[in-house]
């Protein structure tokens, strides 16, 4: 699992945690990791987030900075994991 400076990563490994993600949360200080996932949405989020797409060995494939609420994001084909992070995590 990747680590990001000053951000704790929690696995989204239950139906509810995968379904809700970071929706309806303000001032988050942690990130979520979604295994076997290539697409996310930011509907019902109160703030922008940073997103990282990785392959099965957690090599970074693509970074998305300041993804606005109300968007659908589909990562490139080799993506296996998605990390939702607080805005500003990726500098």
C-alpha positions, 0 to 999 in steps of 0.5 A: 500500500502506498503512503502519503505524507501526513495522510492515513490510508484506510481500506474501503473493504466493506460494501458501505465504505466502498459505496459511500467513500468520502461522500458527505464528509468535510475537512477530511484528514485521511484517505481511502483505498479502493482495491480492484477499482478503476472508476469513482465518482465525486457526487455528494462530496463537499470539497475537491479531492486528490485521486491516485490510480495504481496498478496491482503492485501499487505503481502509480499510473496516474494522479488527479489533483483537485477533482471537483464534486459532481464528476465521474473519473475513469482511470486508464486500463492497467489500474487496479487500485484507486486512492481517494485523498484530501485535496492538497495531498498531491503537490 
